[in-house]
Amino acid sequence: MGFKEDISFGTKESKRLQPPSDYKVILLNDDYTTKDFVVDVLKKIFHKEEAEAVRIMETVHRSGSGVAGIYAYDIARTRAKLTMQLATKEGFPLQCKIEKVP
């Protein structure tokens, strides 16, 4: 007794799966959040090494914003949310946003 598989190929063009879009998590500068707190967030939430965390924090401080990381949408959203929750808990107004990578 054999296995018979009936496969039909339609004339429709098959859809190609697209890889998921990437999203940037962007930290926004403010006049109250300490540099040390931003570095801690980058190390704890975004898993950055000390030197990279300091470099990103300095970019945020000088330019008004800086990319903390690039992730799939759900991960980016979660890390942004965790960042703002921790900032609120510690009394800082640190904000971040996510943007789709073009």
N, CA, C and O of each residue as an XYZ file, in Angstrom:
408
protein
N       0.855     -1.179      0.000
C       0.000      0.000      0.000
C       0.897      1.235      0.000
O       1.637      1.456      0.959
N       0.845      2.015     -1.023
C       1.703      3.179     -1.162
C       0.996      4.461     -0.787
O      -0.229      4.519     -0.671
N       1.790      5.466     -0.604
C       1.277      6.798     -0.283
C       1.165      7.571     -1.573
O       2.131      7.707     -2.324
N      -0.002      8.065     -1.815
C      -0.219      8.830     -3.038
C      -0.548     10.267     -2.654
O      -1.448     10.526     -1.856
N       0.183     11.169     -3.226
C      -0.038     12.582     -2.923
C      -0.479     13.271     -4.196
O       0.173     13.177     -5.236
N      -1.582     13.955     -4.093
C      -2.111     14.666     -5.248
C      -1.723     16.132     -5.126
O      -2.278     16.861     -4.305
N      -0.797     16.548     -5.922
C      -0.333     17.936     -5.878
C      -0.733     18.596     -7.180
O      -0.456     18.097     -8.271
N      -1.389     19.726     -7.037
C      -1.736     20.460     -8.251
C      -1.077     21.825     -8.200
O      -1.035     22.483     -7.160
N      -0.577     22.222     -9.325
C       0.056     23.529     -9.430
C      -0.849     24.403    -10.266
O      -1.104     24.116    -11.436
N      -1.335     25.473     -9.660
C      -2.207     26.398    -10.377
C      -1.395     27.297    -11.286
O      -0.165     27.307    -11.257
N      -2.102     28.031    -12.071
C      -1.430     28.957    -12.967
C      -1.139     30.289    -12.294
O      -0.444     31.132    -12.861
N      -1.666     30.487    -11.082
C      -1.405     31.738    -10.369
C       0.066     31.802     -9.968
O       0.700     30.798     -9.645
N       0.564     33.002    -10.004
C       1.942     33.229     -9.587
C       2.023     33.046     -8.079
O       1.220     33.616     -7.341
N       2.974     32.268     -7.621
C       3.082     32.049     -6.183
C       3.647     33.306     -5.520
O       4.488     34.009     -6.082
N       3.164     33.559     -4.324
C       3.639     34.722     -3.570
C       4.915     34.358     -2.846
O       5.019     33.295     -2.234
N       5.865     35.235     -2.919
C       7.112     35.015     -2.198
C       6.981     35.624     -0.812
O       6.466     36.730     -0.643
N       7.448     34.895      0.152
C       7.419     35.406      1.511
C       8.476     36.483      1.660
O       9.617     36.321      1.227
N       8.085     37.568      2.269
C       9.004     38.671      2.519
C       9.558     38.533      3.931
O       8.820     38.184      4.852
N      10.828     38.797      4.109
C      11.356     38.769      5.477
C      10.693     39.879      6.287
O      10.309     40.908      5.730
N      10.557     39.678      7.596
C       9.925     40.706      8.415
C      10.725     42.002      8.378
O      11.951     41.987      8.268
N      10.029     43.100      8.471
C      10.681     44.408      8.477
C      11.430     44.613      9.786
O      11.056     44.076     10.828
N      12.485     45.395      9.707
C      13.236     45.768     10.900
C      12.769     47.139     11.378
O      12.314     47.972     10.595
N      12.897     47.348     12.689
C      12.505     48.618     13.301
C      13.628     49.116     14.195
O      14.252     48.348     14.927
N      13.871     50.426     14.120
C      14.878     51.061     14.967
C      14.204     51.511     16.259
O      13.102     52.058     16.235
N      14.871     51.277     17.380
C      14.445     51.853     18.655
C      15.314     53.087     18.847
O      16.540     52.996     18.915
N      14.664     54.236     18.933
C      15.366     55.514     19.005
C      15.130     56.148     20.366
O      13.988     56.357     20.775
N      16.215     56.452     21.061
C      16.122     57.170     22.336
C      16.131     58.661     22.052
O      16.869     59.137     21.189
N      15.299     59.396     22.788
C      15.172     60.847     22.603
C      15.774     61.582     23.794
O      15.541     61.211     24.944
N      16.535     62.608     23.516
C      17.187     63.389     24.557
C      16.170     64.242     25.315
O      15.163     64.681     24.759
N      16.457     64.462     26.584
C      15.696     65.422     27.384
C      16.667     66.075     28.359
O      17.829     65.679     28.443
N      16.194     67.067     29.089
C      17.076     67.817     29.984
C      17.162     67.241     31.395
O      17.819     67.830     32.252
N      16.514     66.101     31.658
C      16.434     65.594     33.027
C      17.021     64.203     33.226
O      17.589     63.919     34.281
N      16.895     63.342     32.239
C      17.399     61.977     32.384
C      18.924     62.002     32.420
O      19.568     62.613     31.567
N      19.490     61.330     33.417
C      20.944     61.352     33.566
C      21.627     60.471     32.512
O      21.060     59.505     32.001
N      22.847     60.847     32.222
C      23.649     60.066     31.273
C      23.876     58.650     31.806
O      23.835     57.680     31.050
N      24.115     58.545     33.110
C      24.332     57.227     33.717
C      23.111     56.321     33.551
O      23.249     55.126     33.288
N      21.924     56.895     33.705
C      20.713     56.089     33.545
C      20.590     55.590     32.104
O      20.244     54.431     31.876
N      20.871     56.458     31.137
C      20.780     56.060     29.726
C      21.768     54.939     29.430
O      21.429     53.981     28.736
N      22.978     55.050     29.948
C      23.976     53.998     29.756
C      23.489     52.693     30.387
O      23.625     51.627     29.786
N      22.929     52.770     31.583
C      22.397     51.569     32.246
C      21.288     50.916     31.421
O      21.252     49.694     31.282
N      20.395     51.725     30.882
C      19.308     51.203     30.042
C      19.890     50.500     28.821
O      19.457     49.403     28.465
N      20.851     51.120     28.192
C      21.459     50.524     27.002
C      22.147     49.203     27.326
O      22.143     48.284     26.506
N      22.724     49.104     28.486
C      23.391     47.862     28.885
C      22.372     46.794     29.294
O      22.493     45.639     28.885
N      21.385     47.165     30.085
C      20.435     46.186     30.638
C      19.362     45.759     29.638
O      19.073     44.569     29.511
N      18.784     46.701     28.943
C      17.653     46.384     28.057
C      18.120     46.061     26.643
O      17.544     45.199     25.979
N      19.158     46.749     26.181
C      19.607     46.571     24.803
C      20.884     45.731     24.697
O      21.395     45.508     23.600
N      21.395     45.267     25.844
C      22.543     44.354     25.903
C      23.789     44.904     25.200
O      24.492     44.178     24.497
N      24.043     46.184     25.402
C      25.222     46.831     24.823
C      26.387     46.741     25.804
O      26.195     46.743     27.020
N      27.584     46.663     25.259
C      28.795     46.738     26.084
C      28.959     48.192     26.531
O      28.397     49.103     25.923
N      29.723     48.398     27.584
C      29.911     49.731     28.173
C      30.319     50.777     27.128
O      29.701     51.838     27.051
N      31.334     50.495     26.337
C      31.843     51.477     25.374
C      30.785     51.852     24.339
O      30.638     53.026     23.998
N      30.052     50.867     23.842
C      29.009     51.164     22.859
C      27.858     51.933     23.494
O      27.300     52.844     22.883
N      27.502     51.563     24.725
C      26.432     52.259     25.439
C      26.786     53.737     25.641
O      25.936     54.610     25.466
N      28.028     54.010     26.004
C      28.478     55.398     26.193
C      28.439     56.143     24.859
O      28.010     57.295     24.804
N      28.884     55.494     23.793
C      28.869     56.131     22.469
C      27.443     56.487     22.048
O      27.207     57.587     21.549
N      26.497     55.578     22.242
C      25.102     55.847     21.875
C      24.538     56.967     22.748
O      23.851     57.859     22.251
N      24.830     56.921     24.056
C      24.346     57.964     24.964
C      24.874     59.333     24.542
O      24.130     60.313     24.563
N      26.137     59.411     24.163
C      26.712     60.684     23.722
C      26.047     61.170     22.434
O      25.840     62.372     22.261
N      25.715     60.260     21.543
C      25.002     60.632     20.318
C      23.633     61.198     20.656
O      23.220     62.210     20.089
N      22.929     60.553     21.574
C      21.619     61.047     22.008
C      21.766     62.441     22.603
O      20.985     63.340     22.295
N      22.760     62.613     23.446
C      22.989     63.894     24.126
C      23.321     65.012     23.131
O      22.791     66.118     23.243
N      24.188     64.729     22.169
C      24.618     65.751     21.207
C      23.595     65.997     20.093
O      23.361     67.141     19.702
N      23.001     64.940     19.596
C      22.140     65.055     18.410
C      20.646     65.131     18.711
O      19.848     65.463     17.834
N      20.274     64.827     19.934
C      18.847     64.851     20.279
C      18.179     63.496     20.183
O      17.084     63.300     20.711
N      18.833     62.558     19.510
C      18.302     61.200     19.433
C      19.421     60.262     19.002
O      20.444     60.690     18.467
N      19.203     58.975     19.247
C      20.183     57.976     18.845
C      19.548     56.609     18.790
O      18.612     56.318     19.534
N      20.052     55.775     17.917
C      19.500     54.427     17.727
C      20.090     53.490     18.778
O      21.303     53.296     18.859
N      19.203     52.922     19.571
C      19.619     51.972     20.602
C      19.785     50.573     20.011
O      20.576     49.776     20.515
N      19.046     50.277     18.949
C      19.151     48.967     18.318
C      18.136     48.817     17.208
O      17.218     49.626     17.077
N      18.306     47.781     16.413
C      17.400     47.469     15.310
C      16.928     46.034     15.506
O      17.729     45.111     15.653
N      15.602     45.870     15.505
C      15.002     44.580     15.842
C      13.745     44.348     15.011
O      13.253     45.251     14.333
N      13.237     43.125     15.077
C      11.912     42.826     14.543
C      10.899     43.646     15.348
O      11.184     44.048     16.476
N       9.732     43.890     14.778
C       8.752     44.801     15.376
C       8.435     44.473     16.840
O       8.504     45.354     17.696
N       8.090     43.223     17.131
C       7.689     42.872     18.501
C       8.807     43.105     19.507
O       8.560     43.563     20.623
N      10.016     42.795     19.117
C      11.155     42.996     20.017
C      11.413     44.485     20.205
O      11.649     44.936     21.326
N      11.370     45.248     19.128
C      11.576     46.699     19.219
C      10.523     47.325     20.125
O      10.843     48.139     20.992
N       9.278     46.945     19.924
C       8.181     47.490     20.734
C       8.358     47.138     22.209
O       8.158     47.980     23.083
N       8.730     45.906     22.475
C       8.920     45.468     23.861
C      10.062     46.225     24.532
O       9.928     46.669     25.672
N      11.180     46.374     23.831
C      12.323     47.080     24.431
C      12.030     48.562     24.638
O      12.469     49.145     25.630
N      11.299     49.171     23.723
C      10.904     50.570     23.900
C       9.989     50.705     25.114
O      10.143     51.623     25.918
N       9.050     49.797     25.237
C       8.106     49.836     26.361
C       8.840     49.622     27.689
O       8.583     50.336     28.658
N       9.747     48.648     27.738
C      10.520     48.407     28.957
C      11.362     49.619     29.336
O      11.485     49.955     30.514
N      11.937     50.268     28.338
C      12.757     51.462     28.583
C      11.927     52.553     29.249
O      12.345     53.139     30.247
N      10.761     52.819     28.696
C       9.930     53.901     29.254
C       9.340     53.516     30.607
O       9.155     54.384     31.461
N       9.041     52.244     30.821
C       8.555     51.812     32.137
C       9.630     51.994     33.201
O       9.355     52.478     34.298
N      10.863     51.599     32.864
C      11.962     51.752     33.816
C      12.246     53.227     34.087
O      12.508     53.610     35.228
N      12.194     54.047     33.053
C      12.419     55.485     33.225
C      11.360     56.084     34.144
O      11.677     56.865     35.042
N      10.120     55.721     33.919
C       9.028     56.231     34.759
C       9.215     55.791     36.206
O       9.044     56.585     37.131
N       9.565     54.533     36.394
C       9.787     53.997     37.743
C      10.892     54.762     38.463
O      10.811     54.989     39.670
N      11.928     55.160     37.716
C      13.064     55.874     38.311
C      12.868     57.392     38.323
O      13.737     58.126     38.795
N      11.730     57.863     37.807
C      11.431     59.291     37.844
C      12.034     60.114     36.714
O      12.169     61.331     36.837
N      12.396     59.463     35.619
C      12.968     60.157     34.473
C      11.949     60.240     33.333
O      11.145     59.325     33.156
N      11.978     61.328     32.563
C      11.044     61.478     31.439
C      11.561     60.894     30.119
O      11.049     61.237     29.053
N      12.576     60.012     30.179
C      13.160     59.448     28.962
C      12.079     58.853     28.063
O      11.233     58.081     28.513
N      12.124     59.222     26.804
C      11.187     58.712     25.802
C      11.952     58.014     24.700
O      13.117     58.312     24.436
N      11.273     57.081     24.065
C      11.859     56.461     22.884
C      10.740     56.150     21.916
O       9.566     56.119     22.286
N      11.115     55.923     20.692
C      10.139     55.616     19.655
C      10.719     54.534     18.765
O      11.919     54.260     18.783
N       9.838     53.929     17.991
C      10.313     52.963     17.020
C       9.946     53.452     15.624
O       8.885     54.040     15.412
N      10.837     53.198     14.687
C      10.619     53.586     13.292
C      10.998     52.417     12.396
O      11.996     51.735     12.628
N      10.204     52.204     11.394
C      10.496     51.160     10.416
C      11.750     51.527      9.640
O      11.905     52.666      9.199
N      12.635     50.570      9.475
C      13.841     50.779      8.689
C      13.438     50.732      7.217
O      12.818     49.764      6.778
N      13.786     51.774      6.447
C      13.370     51.769      5.032
C      14.065     50.683      4.223
O      13.821     50.554      3.023
